[in-house]
Amino acid sequence: MEPLKKFQAHSVETKIQQILKASLKDVKYDDKAFSHLSLELADRILAAVKEFAFHRYKFIIKVLFIQKTGQAIN
């Protein structure tokens, strides 16, 4: 029951970073537009992770945008 291919966090993280940099390079914070953008990014990231063909794994993608206003997040 072992997976055919072990999960490789480094390669997945690199791919996610590429997607985020390409998608968010010139984006300004807009709470109304980001609800749609977060869904779009989650779909792109999930598709990219599935391309690695890690069998017997399930993936949950959660995209969260927070406006940086100099306040701490606890």
PyMOL Python script that loads the backbone (N, CA, C, O; Angstrom):
from pymol import cmd

cmd.read_pdbstr("""\
ATOM      1  N   MET A   1       0.798  -1.194   0.000  1.00  0.00           N
ATOM      2  CA  MET A   1       0.000   0.000   0.000  1.00  0.00           C
ATOM      3  C   MET A   1       0.849   1.270   0.000  1.00  0.00           C
ATOM      4  O   MET A   1       0.320   2.368   0.171  1.00  0.00           O
ATOM      5  N   GLU A   2       2.106   1.134  -0.182  1.00  0.00           N
ATOM      6  CA  GLU A   2       2.972   2.312  -0.255  1.00  0.00           C
ATOM      7  C   GLU A   2       2.717   3.068  -1.555  1.00  0.00           C
ATOM      8  O   GLU A   2       2.354   2.463  -2.564  1.00  0.00           O
ATOM      9  N   PRO A   3       2.904   4.381  -1.535  1.00  0.00           N
ATOM     10  CA  PRO A   3       2.755   5.135  -2.786  1.00  0.00           C
ATOM     11  C   PRO A   3       3.830   4.738  -3.794  1.00  0.00           C
ATOM     12  O   PRO A   3       4.939   4.361  -3.415  1.00  0.00           O
ATOM     13  N   LEU A   4       3.493   4.825  -5.073  1.00  0.00           N
ATOM     14  CA  LEU A   4       4.454   4.489  -6.121  1.00  0.00           C
ATOM     15  C   LEU A   4       5.593   5.496  -6.165  1.00  0.00           C
ATOM     16  O   LEU A   4       6.729   5.151  -6.488  1.00  0.00           O
ATOM     17  N   LYS A   5       5.284   6.722  -5.844  1.00  0.00           N
ATOM     18  CA  LYS A   5       6.273   7.792  -5.892  1.00  0.00           C
ATOM     19  C   LYS A   5       6.151   8.601  -4.610  1.00  0.00           C
ATOM     20  O   LYS A   5       5.068   9.089  -4.285  1.00  0.00           O
ATOM     21  N   LYS A   6       7.254   8.748  -3.877  1.00  0.00           N
ATOM     22  CA  LYS A   6       7.248   9.507  -2.631  1.00  0.00           C
ATOM     23  C   LYS A   6       7.025  10.987  -2.912  1.00  0.00           C
ATOM     24  O   LYS A   6       7.441  11.505  -3.948  1.00  0.00           O
ATOM     25  N   PHE A   7       6.367  11.655  -1.979  1.00  0.00           N
ATOM     26  CA  PHE A   7       6.114  13.087  -2.110  1.00  0.00           C
ATOM     27  C   PHE A   7       7.429  13.844  -1.994  1.00  0.00           C
ATOM     28  O   PHE A   7       8.206  13.619  -1.067  1.00  0.00           O
ATOM     29  N   GLN A   8       7.673  14.743  -2.940  1.00  0.00           N
ATOM     30  CA  GLN A   8       8.907  15.531  -2.971  1.00  0.00           C
ATOM     31  C   GLN A   8       8.554  16.992  -2.708  1.00  0.00           C
ATOM     32  O   GLN A   8       8.201  17.735  -3.625  1.00  0.00           O
ATOM     33  N   ALA A   9       8.654  17.389  -1.445  1.00  0.00           N
ATOM     34  CA  ALA A   9       8.225  18.720  -1.025  1.00  0.00           C
ATOM     35  C   ALA A   9       9.009  19.823  -1.721  1.00  0.00           C
ATOM     36  O   ALA A   9       8.437  20.852  -2.081  1.00  0.00           O
ATOM     37  N   HIS A  10      10.298  19.628  -1.916  1.00  0.00           N
ATOM     38  CA  HIS A  10      11.125  20.680  -2.508  1.00  0.00           C
ATOM     39  C   HIS A  10      10.690  21.002  -3.941  1.00  0.00           C
ATOM     40  O   HIS A  10      10.575  22.173  -4.304  1.00  0.00           O
ATOM     41  N   SER A  11      10.454  19.996  -4.736  1.00  0.00           N
ATOM     42  CA  SER A  11      10.061  20.246  -6.125  1.00  0.00           C
ATOM     43  C   SER A  11       8.670  20.863  -6.205  1.00  0.00           C
ATOM     44  O   SER A  11       8.418  21.709  -7.063  1.00  0.00           O
ATOM     45  N   VAL A  12       7.767  20.451  -5.322  1.00  0.00           N
ATOM     46  CA  VAL A  12       6.421  21.034  -5.296  1.00  0.00           C
ATOM     47  C   VAL A  12       6.488  22.486  -4.844  1.00  0.00           C
ATOM     48  O   VAL A  12       5.832  23.352  -5.423  1.00  0.00           O
ATOM     49  N   GLU A  13       7.278  22.751  -3.814  1.00  0.00           N
ATOM     50  CA  GLU A  13       7.415  24.124  -3.315  1.00  0.00           C
ATOM     51  C   GLU A  13       7.999  25.042  -4.386  1.00  0.00           C
ATOM     52  O   GLU A  13       7.552  26.180  -4.535  1.00  0.00           O
ATOM     53  N   THR A  14       8.979  24.565  -5.124  1.00  0.00           N
ATOM     54  CA  THR A  14       9.574  25.351  -6.203  1.00  0.00           C
ATOM     55  C   THR A  14       8.538  25.685  -7.266  1.00  0.00           C
ATOM     56  O   THR A  14       8.484  26.819  -7.742  1.00  0.00           O
ATOM     57  N   LYS A  15       7.726  24.724  -7.638  1.00  0.00           N
ATOM     58  CA  LYS A  15       6.686  24.943  -8.647  1.00  0.00           C
ATOM     59  C   LYS A  15       5.637  25.939  -8.149  1.00  0.00           C
ATOM     60  O   LYS A  15       5.192  26.802  -8.906  1.00  0.00           O
ATOM     61  N   ILE A  16       5.245  25.824  -6.888  1.00  0.00           N
ATOM     62  CA  ILE A  16       4.267  26.757  -6.322  1.00  0.00           C
ATOM     63  C   ILE A  16       4.833  28.168  -6.285  1.00  0.00           C
ATOM     64  O   ILE A  16       4.121  29.124  -6.590  1.00  0.00           O
ATOM     65  N   GLN A  17       6.094  28.313  -5.920  1.00  0.00           N
ATOM     66  CA  GLN A  17       6.728  29.636  -5.907  1.00  0.00           C
ATOM     67  C   GLN A  17       6.734  30.251  -7.302  1.00  0.00           C
ATOM     68  O   GLN A  17       6.498  31.450  -7.449  1.00  0.00           O
ATOM     69  N   GLN A  18       6.998  29.452  -8.319  1.00  0.00           N
ATOM     70  CA  GLN A  18       6.977  29.951  -9.698  1.00  0.00           C
ATOM     71  C   GLN A  18       5.586  30.439 -10.083  1.00  0.00           C
ATOM     72  O   GLN A  18       5.449  31.494 -10.703  1.00  0.00           O
ATOM     73  N   ILE A  19       4.565  29.691  -9.725  1.00  0.00           N
ATOM     74  CA  ILE A  19       3.187  30.078 -10.040  1.00  0.00           C
ATOM     75  C   ILE A  19       2.824  31.374  -9.327  1.00  0.00           C
ATOM     76  O   ILE A  19       2.241  32.274  -9.933  1.00  0.00           O
ATOM     77  N   LEU A  20       3.163  31.475  -8.048  1.00  0.00           N
ATOM     78  CA  LEU A  20       2.824  32.673  -7.282  1.00  0.00           C
ATOM     79  C   LEU A  20       3.561  33.904  -7.791  1.00  0.00           C
ATOM     80  O   LEU A  20       2.966  34.976  -7.900  1.00  0.00           O
ATOM     81  N   LYS A  21       4.844  33.767  -8.104  1.00  0.00           N
ATOM     82  CA  LYS A  21       5.603  34.910  -8.616  1.00  0.00           C
ATOM     83  C   LYS A  21       5.054  35.383  -9.949  1.00  0.00           C
ATOM     84  O   LYS A  21       4.948  36.587 -10.180  1.00  0.00           O
ATOM     85  N   ALA A  22       4.704  34.462 -10.823  1.00  0.00           N
ATOM     86  CA  ALA A  22       4.170  34.832 -12.135  1.00  0.00           C
ATOM     87  C   ALA A  22       2.785  35.463 -12.018  1.00  0.00           C
ATOM     88  O   ALA A  22       2.456  36.378 -12.773  1.00  0.00           O
ATOM     89  N   SER A  23       1.984  34.989 -11.091  1.00  0.00           N
ATOM     90  CA  SER A  23       0.605  35.465 -10.976  1.00  0.00           C
ATOM     91  C   SER A  23       0.473  36.747 -10.167  1.00  0.00           C
ATOM     92  O   SER A  23      -0.475  37.506 -10.370  1.00  0.00           O
ATOM     93  N   LEU A  24       1.402  37.000  -9.258  1.00  0.00           N
ATOM     94  CA  LEU A  24       1.243  38.116  -8.326  1.00  0.00           C
ATOM     95  C   LEU A  24       2.295  39.206  -8.465  1.00  0.00           C
ATOM     96  O   LEU A  24       2.412  40.061  -7.586  1.00  0.00           O
ATOM     97  N   LYS A  25       3.064  39.194  -9.552  1.00  0.00           N
ATOM     98  CA  LYS A  25       4.186  40.132  -9.645  1.00  0.00           C
ATOM     99  C   LYS A  25       3.765  41.598  -9.660  1.00  0.00           C
ATOM    100  O   LYS A  25       4.479  42.423  -9.089  1.00  0.00           O
ATOM    101  N   ASP A  26       2.658  41.963 -10.273  1.00  0.00           N
ATOM    102  CA  ASP A  26       2.232  43.364 -10.354  1.00  0.00           C
ATOM    103  C   ASP A  26       0.840  43.578  -9.768  1.00  0.00           C
ATOM    104  O   ASP A  26       0.121  44.479 -10.200  1.00  0.00           O
ATOM    105  N   VAL A  27       0.456  42.772  -8.803  1.00  0.00           N
ATOM    106  CA  VAL A  27      -0.900  42.835  -8.257  1.00  0.00           C
ATOM    107  C   VAL A  27      -0.916  43.696  -7.002  1.00  0.00           C
ATOM    108  O   VAL A  27      -0.064  43.547  -6.126  1.00  0.00           O
ATOM    109  N   LYS A  28      -1.886  44.595  -6.920  1.00  0.00           N
ATOM    110  CA  LYS A  28      -2.118  45.407  -5.723  1.00  0.00           C
ATOM    111  C   LYS A  28      -3.280  44.789  -4.955  1.00  0.00           C
ATOM    112  O   LYS A  28      -4.161  44.166  -5.546  1.00  0.00           O
ATOM    113  N   TYR A  29      -3.278  44.963  -3.645  1.00  0.00           N
ATOM    114  CA  TYR A  29      -4.301  44.353  -2.803  1.00  0.00           C
ATOM    115  C   TYR A  29      -5.673  44.948  -3.092  1.00  0.00           C
ATOM    116  O   TYR A  29      -5.854  46.166  -3.074  1.00  0.00           O
ATOM    117  N   ASP A  30      -6.625  44.078  -3.355  1.00  0.00           N
ATOM    118  CA  ASP A  30      -8.026  44.461  -3.565  1.00  0.00           C
ATOM    119  C   ASP A  30      -8.874  43.309  -3.040  1.00  0.00           C
ATOM    120  O   ASP A  30      -8.937  42.242  -3.651  1.00  0.00           O
ATOM    121  N   ASP A  31      -9.522  43.532  -1.908  1.00  0.00           N
ATOM    122  CA  ASP A  31     -10.233  42.433  -1.252  1.00  0.00           C
ATOM    123  C   ASP A  31     -11.344  41.829  -2.104  1.00  0.00           C
ATOM    124  O   ASP A  31     -11.621  40.635  -1.988  1.00  0.00           O
ATOM    125  N   LYS A  32     -11.975  42.614  -2.942  1.00  0.00           N
ATOM    126  CA  LYS A  32     -13.049  42.084  -3.791  1.00  0.00           C
ATOM    127  C   LYS A  32     -12.493  41.208  -4.921  1.00  0.00           C
ATOM    128  O   LYS A  32     -13.047  40.150  -5.219  1.00  0.00           O
ATOM    129  N   ALA A  33     -11.415  41.644  -5.533  1.00  0.00           N
ATOM    130  CA  ALA A  33     -10.823  40.883  -6.638  1.00  0.00           C
ATOM    131  C   ALA A  33     -10.083  39.645  -6.135  1.00  0.00           C
ATOM    132  O   ALA A  33      -9.972  38.652  -6.854  1.00  0.00           O
ATOM    133  N   PHE A  34      -9.584  39.701  -4.914  1.00  0.00           N
ATOM    134  CA  PHE A  34      -8.778  38.594  -4.411  1.00  0.00           C
ATOM    135  C   PHE A  34      -9.598  37.356  -4.083  1.00  0.00           C
ATOM    136  O   PHE A  34      -9.041  36.260  -4.026  1.00  0.00           O
ATOM    137  N   SER A  35     -10.886  37.491  -3.868  1.00  0.00           N
ATOM    138  CA  SER A  35     -11.690  36.288  -3.624  1.00  0.00           C
ATOM    139  C   SER A  35     -11.694  35.402  -4.871  1.00  0.00           C
ATOM    140  O   SER A  35     -11.605  34.178  -4.771  1.00  0.00           O
ATOM    141  N   HIS A  36     -11.797  36.025  -6.036  1.00  0.00           N
ATOM    142  CA  HIS A  36     -11.741  35.272  -7.293  1.00  0.00           C
ATOM    143  C   HIS A  36     -10.312  34.790  -7.566  1.00  0.00           C
ATOM    144  O   HIS A  36     -10.107  33.660  -8.009  1.00  0.00           O
ATOM    145  N   LEU A  37      -9.335  35.647  -7.301  1.00  0.00           N
ATOM    146  CA  LEU A  37      -7.937  35.298  -7.558  1.00  0.00           C
ATOM    147  C   LEU A  37      -7.487  34.126  -6.688  1.00  0.00           C
ATOM    148  O   LEU A  37      -6.734  33.269  -7.149  1.00  0.00           O
ATOM    149  N   SER A  38      -7.936  34.081  -5.446  1.00  0.00           N
ATOM    150  CA  SER A  38      -7.532  32.973  -4.573  1.00  0.00           C
ATOM    151  C   SER A  38      -8.055  31.635  -5.091  1.00  0.00           C
ATOM    152  O   SER A  38      -7.351  30.627  -5.021  1.00  0.00           O
ATOM    153  N   LEU A  39      -9.283  31.617  -5.612  1.00  0.00           N
ATOM    154  CA  LEU A  39      -9.821  30.383  -6.191  1.00  0.00           C
ATOM    155  C   LEU A  39      -9.054  29.978  -7.444  1.00  0.00           C
ATOM    156  O   LEU A  39      -8.768  28.799  -7.658  1.00  0.00           O
ATOM    157  N   GLU A  40      -8.725  30.966  -8.266  1.00  0.00           N
ATOM    158  CA  GLU A  40      -7.979  30.699  -9.496  1.00  0.00           C
ATOM    159  C   GLU A  40      -6.587  30.144  -9.188  1.00  0.00           C
ATOM    160  O   GLU A  40      -6.137  29.189  -9.820  1.00  0.00           O
ATOM    161  N   LEU A  41      -5.914  30.751  -8.213  1.00  0.00           N
ATOM    162  CA  LEU A  41      -4.579  30.279  -7.834  1.00  0.00           C
ATOM    163  C   LEU A  41      -4.636  28.873  -7.232  1.00  0.00           C
ATOM    164  O   LEU A  41      -3.775  28.041  -7.515  1.00  0.00           O
ATOM    165  N   ALA A  42      -5.634  28.615  -6.416  1.00  0.00           N
ATOM    166  CA  ALA A  42      -5.772  27.277  -5.829  1.00  0.00           C
ATOM    167  C   ALA A  42      -5.954  26.226  -6.920  1.00  0.00           C
ATOM    168  O   ALA A  42      -5.378  25.141  -6.843  1.00  0.00           O
ATOM    169  N   ASP A  43      -6.753  26.547  -7.929  1.00  0.00           N
ATOM    170  CA  ASP A  43      -6.946  25.608  -9.043  1.00  0.00           C
ATOM    171  C   ASP A  43      -5.653  25.382  -9.821  1.00  0.00           C
ATOM    172  O   ASP A  43      -5.334  24.252 -10.189  1.00  0.00           O
ATOM    173  N   ARG A  44      -4.909  26.465 -10.070  1.00  0.00           N
ATOM    174  CA  ARG A  44      -3.634  26.339 -10.797  1.00  0.00           C
ATOM    175  C   ARG A  44      -2.629  25.504 -10.012  1.00  0.00           C
ATOM    176  O   ARG A  44      -1.950  24.641 -10.569  1.00  0.00           O
ATOM    177  N   ILE A  45      -2.543  25.772  -8.713  1.00  0.00           N
ATOM    178  CA  ILE A  45      -1.589  25.051  -7.872  1.00  0.00           C
ATOM    179  C   ILE A  45      -1.960  23.572  -7.799  1.00  0.00           C
ATOM    180  O   ILE A  45      -1.085  22.711  -7.889  1.00  0.00           O
ATOM    181  N   LEU A  46      -3.236  23.275  -7.638  1.00  0.00           N
ATOM    182  CA  LEU A  46      -3.674  21.880  -7.583  1.00  0.00           C
ATOM    183  C   LEU A  46      -3.359  21.156  -8.887  1.00  0.00           C
ATOM    184  O   LEU A  46      -2.906  20.012  -8.868  1.00  0.00           O
ATOM    185  N   ALA A  47      -3.594  21.812 -10.010  1.00  0.00           N
ATOM    186  CA  ALA A  47      -3.283  21.199 -11.309  1.00  0.00           C
ATOM    187  C   ALA A  47      -1.783  20.935 -11.437  1.00  0.00           C
ATOM    188  O   ALA A  47      -1.373  19.894 -11.949  1.00  0.00           O
ATOM    189  N   ALA A  48      -0.964  21.884 -10.969  1.00  0.00           N
ATOM    190  CA  ALA A  48       0.488  21.718 -11.053  1.00  0.00           C
ATOM    191  C   ALA A  48       0.966  20.576 -10.165  1.00  0.00           C
ATOM    192  O   ALA A  48       1.840  19.804 -10.562  1.00  0.00           O
ATOM    193  N   VAL A  49       0.399  20.465  -8.969  1.00  0.00           N
ATOM    194  CA  VAL A  49       0.797  19.386  -8.059  1.00  0.00           C
ATOM    195  C   VAL A  49       0.376  18.032  -8.621  1.00  0.00           C
ATOM    196  O   VAL A  49       1.110  17.052  -8.492  1.00  0.00           O
ATOM    197  N   LYS A  50      -0.793  17.972  -9.241  1.00  0.00           N
ATOM    198  CA  LYS A  50      -1.255  16.710  -9.832  1.00  0.00           C
ATOM    199  C   LYS A  50      -0.379  16.270 -10.997  1.00  0.00           C
ATOM    200  O   LYS A  50      -0.310  15.077 -11.296  1.00  0.00           O
ATOM    201  N   GLU A  51       0.295  17.212 -11.665  1.00  0.00           N
ATOM    202  CA  GLU A  51       1.199  16.861 -12.763  1.00  0.00           C
ATOM    203  C   GLU A  51       2.399  16.051 -12.286  1.00  0.00           C
ATOM    204  O   GLU A  51       3.013  15.331 -13.074  1.00  0.00           O
ATOM    205  N   PHE A  52       2.737  16.161 -11.004  1.00  0.00           N
ATOM    206  CA  PHE A  52       3.847  15.384 -10.461  1.00  0.00           C
ATOM    207  C   PHE A  52       3.493  13.904 -10.327  1.00  0.00           C
ATOM    208  O   PHE A  52       4.385  13.075 -10.143  1.00  0.00           O
ATOM    209  N   ALA A  53       2.221  13.561 -10.417  1.00  0.00           N
ATOM    210  CA  ALA A  53       1.721  12.176 -10.377  1.00  0.00           C
ATOM    211  C   ALA A  53       2.098  11.449  -9.089  1.00  0.00           C
ATOM    212  O   ALA A  53       2.630  10.339  -9.125  1.00  0.00           O
ATOM    213  N   PHE A  54       1.820  12.079  -7.959  1.00  0.00           N
ATOM    214  CA  PHE A  54       1.991  11.417  -6.668  1.00  0.00           C
ATOM    215  C   PHE A  54       0.720  10.619  -6.397  1.00  0.00           C
ATOM    216  O   PHE A  54      -0.321  11.192  -6.073  1.00  0.00           O
ATOM    217  N   HIS A  55       0.806   9.298  -6.530  1.00  0.00           N
ATOM    218  CA  HIS A  55      -0.351   8.439  -6.323  1.00  0.00           C
ATOM    219  C   HIS A  55      -0.575   8.217  -4.829  1.00  0.00           C
ATOM    220  O   HIS A  55       0.362   8.285  -4.033  1.00  0.00           O
ATOM    221  N   ARG A  56      -1.795   7.958  -4.468  1.00  0.00           N
ATOM    222  CA  ARG A  56      -2.212   7.684  -3.095  1.00  0.00           C
ATOM    223  C   ARG A  56      -2.060   8.890  -2.177  1.00  0.00           C
ATOM    224  O   ARG A  56      -1.960   8.727  -0.961  1.00  0.00           O
ATOM    225  N   TYR A  57      -2.042  10.075  -2.726  1.00  0.00           N
ATOM    226  CA  TYR A  57      -2.020  11.300  -1.938  1.00  0.00           C
ATOM    227  C   TYR A  57      -3.244  12.123  -2.300  1.00  0.00           C
ATOM    228  O   TYR A  57      -3.688  12.122  -3.448  1.00  0.00           O
ATOM    229  N   LYS A  58      -3.784  12.823  -1.315  1.00  0.00           N
ATOM    230  CA  LYS A  58      -4.852  13.791  -1.555  1.00  0.00           C
ATOM    231  C   LYS A  58      -4.294  15.151  -1.174  1.00  0.00           C
ATOM    232  O   LYS A  58      -3.529  15.270  -0.217  1.00  0.00           O
ATOM    233  N   PHE A  59      -4.673  16.161  -1.914  1.00  0.00           N
ATOM    234  CA  PHE A  59      -4.122  17.488  -1.693  1.00  0.00           C
ATOM    235  C   PHE A  59      -5.228  18.475  -1.357  1.00  0.00           C
ATOM    236  O   PHE A  59      -6.304  18.455  -1.954  1.00  0.00           O
ATOM    237  N   ILE A  60      -4.944  19.332  -0.397  1.00  0.00           N
ATOM    238  CA  ILE A  60      -5.829  20.436  -0.050  1.00  0.00           C
ATOM    239  C   ILE A  60      -5.030  21.708  -0.275  1.00  0.00           C
ATOM    240  O   ILE A  60      -3.964  21.891   0.312  1.00  0.00           O
ATOM    241  N   ILE A  61      -5.543  22.580  -1.119  1.00  0.00           N
ATOM    242  CA  ILE A  61      -4.865  23.836  -1.435  1.00  0.00           C
ATOM    243  C   ILE A  61      -5.678  24.967  -0.822  1.00  0.00           C
ATOM    244  O   ILE A  61      -6.869  25.103  -1.098  1.00  0.00           O
ATOM    245  N   LYS A  62      -5.036  25.771   0.004  1.00  0.00           N
ATOM    246  CA  LYS A  62      -5.692  26.913   0.639  1.00  0.00           C
ATOM    247  C   LYS A  62      -4.860  28.152   0.352  1.00  0.00           C
ATOM    248  O   LYS A  62      -3.674  28.202   0.682  1.00  0.00           O
ATOM    249  N   VAL A  63      -5.481  29.152  -0.261  1.00  0.00           N
ATOM    250  CA  VAL A  63      -4.793  30.398  -0.588  1.00  0.00           C
ATOM    251  C   VAL A  63      -5.396  31.493   0.277  1.00  0.00           C
ATOM    252  O   VAL A  63      -6.611  31.692   0.274  1.00  0.00           O
ATOM    253  N   LEU A  64      -4.554  32.203   1.017  1.00  0.00           N
ATOM    254  CA  LEU A  64      -5.003  33.240   1.932  1.00  0.00           C
ATOM    255  C   LEU A  64      -4.225  34.517   1.652  1.00  0.00           C
ATOM    256  O   LEU A  64      -2.994  34.518   1.656  1.00  0.00           O
ATOM    257  N   PHE A  65      -4.949  35.599   1.409  1.00  0.00           N
ATOM    258  CA  PHE A  65      -4.325  36.900   1.192  1.00  0.00           C
ATOM    259  C   PHE A  65      -4.585  37.771   2.408  1.00  0.00           C
ATOM    260  O   PHE A  65      -5.707  37.836   2.911  1.00  0.00           O
ATOM    261  N   ILE A  66      -3.536  38.442   2.877  1.00  0.00           N
ATOM    262  CA  ILE A  66      -3.655  39.349   4.010  1.00  0.00           C
ATOM    263  C   ILE A  66      -2.976  40.656   3.630  1.00  0.00           C
ATOM    264  O   ILE A  66      -1.842  40.665   3.151  1.00  0.00           O
ATOM    265  N   GLN A  67      -3.681  41.753   3.847  1.00  0.00           N
ATOM    266  CA  GLN A  67      -3.112  43.060   3.545  1.00  0.00           C
ATOM    267  C   GLN A  67      -2.086  43.413   4.613  1.00  0.00           C
ATOM    268  O   GLN A  67      -2.362  43.309   5.808  1.00  0.00           O
ATOM    269  N   LYS A  68      -0.908  43.828   4.180  1.00  0.00           N
ATOM    270  CA  LYS A  68       0.151  44.201   5.105  1.00  0.00           C
ATOM    271  C   LYS A  68      -0.026  45.673   5.463  1.00  0.00           C
ATOM    272  O   LYS A  68       0.189  46.552   4.629  1.00  0.00           O
ATOM    273  N   THR A  69      -0.420  45.934   6.710  1.00  0.00           N
ATOM    274  CA  THR A  69      -0.663  47.309   7.141  1.00  0.00           C
ATOM    275  C   THR A  69       0.192  47.681   8.341  1.00  0.00           C
ATOM    276  O   THR A  69      -0.091  48.673   9.014  1.00  0.00           O
ATOM    277  N   GLY A  70       1.218  46.917   8.620  1.00  0.00           N
ATOM    278  CA  GLY A  70       2.081  47.203   9.751  1.00  0.00           C
ATOM    279  C   GLY A  70       1.556  46.627  11.057  1.00  0.00           C
ATOM    280  O   GLY A  70       2.123  46.880  12.120  1.00  0.00           O
ATOM    281  N   GLN A  71       0.485  45.861  10.986  1.00  0.00           N
ATOM    282  CA  GLN A  71      -0.082  45.255  12.179  1.00  0.00           C
ATOM    283  C   GLN A  71       0.416  43.824  12.293  1.00  0.00           C
ATOM    284  O   GLN A  71       0.693  43.162  11.293  1.00  0.00           O
ATOM    285  N   ALA A  72       0.522  43.367  13.514  1.00  0.00           N
ATOM    286  CA  ALA A  72       0.968  41.996  13.747  1.00  0.00           C
ATOM    287  C   ALA A  72      -0.191  41.030  13.567  1.00  0.00           C
ATOM    288  O   ALA A  72      -1.344  41.368  13.835  1.00  0.00           O
ATOM    289  N   ILE A  73       0.121  39.839  13.115  1.00  0.00           N
ATOM    290  CA  ILE A  73      -0.866  38.772  12.990  1.00  0.00           C
ATOM    291  C   ILE A  73      -0.558  37.752  14.072  1.00  0.00           C
ATOM    292  O   ILE A  73       0.532  37.182  14.102  1.00  0.00           O
ATOM    293  N   ASN A  74      -1.502  37.525  14.948  1.00  0.00           N
ATOM    294  CA  ASN A  74      -1.291  36.586  16.057  1.00  0.00           C
ATOM    295  C   ASN A  74      -1.985  35.295  15.787  1.00  0.00           C
ATOM    296  O   ASN A  74      -1.923  34.378  16.607  1.00  0.00           O
TER     297      ASN A  74
END
""", "prot")
cmd.dss("prot")
cmd.show_as("cartoon", "prot")
cmd.util.cbc("prot")
cmd.orient("prot")
